[in-house]
Amino acid sequence: MAGIKDSTGYEIYISVPTYHQQAGRVLTPDIIGMTEANAGTAITTAGLVKGVVTLTTGVVTRQNPLGGTWNLDGNAVAMTLTS
């Protein structure tokens, strides 16, 4: 595999992780600021399940795991809501 040479002549190699290409891995949606109903829809659409919900009114102020992280298909996403 050939690299790219920079201006000093050093060869640079770039490696791109392929986690997203592995079967069974999905991107956790960012649900902060959403209502519980909208957050639940975003979670299930991504292939995950709604986990523990702390409080039941208002909007999501915390989530675990964080949005934008890779997760295993079918894992739960917990959320905290505040009004």
Buried (B, 14 or more C-beta within 10 A) or exposed (E): EEEEEEEEEEEEEEEEEEEEEEEEBBBBBBBBEBBBEEBBBBBEEBBBEBBEBEEEEEBBBEBEBEBEEEBEEEBBBEBBBEE
